[in-house]
Amino acid sequence: MGSETFLEVILAILLPPMRVFLRYGCGFWIDLLLTLLGYIPGIIYAIYSLVG
């Protein structure tokens, strides 16, 4: 795992919507909604978008 991927994982855990916005842009609203409904679903979506 490279240092860039490691930083993306840390950003996905700390600020899930920001990580998705920096990578995709449009998925930001989905992740923001998931984060507002519960922090864990936002993290799961951000990590899933990192892998997928």
N, C-alpha and C positions, 0 to 999 in steps of 0.2 A: 504494500500500500504506500503510495507516494505521499509526499507532504501536502500536496494540493488536495488530495482526497481526504486526508486526515483533517485538514482545516475545514473542508466542506461538511464533514460529519460533525465537528464541533459546532459549526454555525447552524447546522440542522437541529441540534439539540438546544442551543441557546436561543436562537431566533428562527424558528421554522419558516414563517412566511417570507422573511428576507432572503433566506437561502433559495427558496423556490423562485422568488422574483428574480434573483440574480442569474439563475440558470434558465428559466423558461419565460418569465414575464406574465403570461396569461394564467398560469396555475396559482398565482399569488392569491387571488380572491377565494379559491377553494380552500387553500391552506389557511388563510386568515379566518375563514368561517369555522373550520375544524379546530383551530387553536382557540377561538373564542368560546366554542362549545365545550372544549376540554383540552388542556394542554397536551396530553398524551396522544390523542388522535392527530393533532397537528405535527407532532414529532414523527409519528409513524408515517404519515403521508410524505413528509420531507425526506425521510430516509428511503422510503419506497421510490420516490422520484429520483433520488440519487442513484439507486441501483438499476432502476428500469430505464 
